[in-house]
Amino acid sequence: MVEWTKLGILGKGSYSTIYLASLVFSTKQDSNVLIVAMKSSSLPFAVASMQKERNILELFMRCEEIIQCYFHQYAFQRG
């Protein structure tokens, strides 16, 4: 199971907000915590926009000048 908590805002733009977040991966044996940047948007076209951004980031994989995206997940939240 994965639980996440928004820790603060790293940046905000016209289409989305980037949060500093902690992800806690719990198993029966132990828990691991990762600190990540999480992008969030409430706009109707947000998923398509984020998929396009992900495709562009894949073109620059292993480029030292570009912050890497190591994993992605799309989630829908109510409220």
Secondary structure, 3 states (H helix, E strand, C coil): CEEEEEEEEEEECCCCEEEEEEEEEECCCCEEEEEEEEEECCCCCHHHHHHHHHHHHHHCCCCCCCCCCCCCCCCCCCC
